[in-house]
Amino acid sequence: MKINPMHSVQAYKSQQNVQRQQQEIVKKADQLEISAQAKELAKAREFTEAREQKVQELKAQVQNGTYKPDLNETARKMYDYWNK
């Protein structure tokens, strides 16, 4: 029986090439991209947290009796809301 050493080397190299290609496919498949909509939701969450903090401060002022609303500003905003 005659053994061709070049054939086994070529088979080994082709197997390595196949493995490299499979690894590249796996690397490409494991990417994560955050959509623009998800980024907007993250910004909205920051806004919500800041708003929640302001609401808590206002609640504390109301409970302490130190809350003094600006009546002119309130009237102006109501007027703007109803006349738009």
C-alpha positions, -999 to +999 in steps of 0.1 A: +000+000+000+013+034-010+007+064+012+007+099-004+019+123+022+007+154+002-029+142+002-031+141+040-015+176+044-040+190+019-069+174+037-056+189+070-053+224+055-088+222+040-102+211+073-085+241+090-100+264+063-134+251+070-130+256+108-118+292+102-148+299+081-171+285+107-155+306+134-159+338+113-196+330+108-200+325+146-182+358+153-205+376+129-236+360+143-228+372+179-230+409+173-254+431+192-269+463+177-291+486+197-318+502+176-325+539+175-358+532+192-341+515+221-318+544+225-347+568+226-363+546+253-331+548+273-332+586+271-369+586+281-360+565+312-334+592+323-361+618+318-386+598+338-362+594+367-355+631+368-393+638+367-399+614+395-374+631+416-390+665+410-424+651+418-411+637+451-396+671+460-429+688+452-448+663+473-425+670+502-430+707+499-468+703+498-467+681+529-445+707+547-467+735+536-438+753+519-451+749+483-459+783+467-471+779+432-466+808+407-502+817+399-494+838+369-474+811+353-501+785+360-527+808+344-505+815+314-499+778+307-536+770+311-545+798+287-518+786+262-532+750+264-568+759+257-561+785+230-537+764+208 
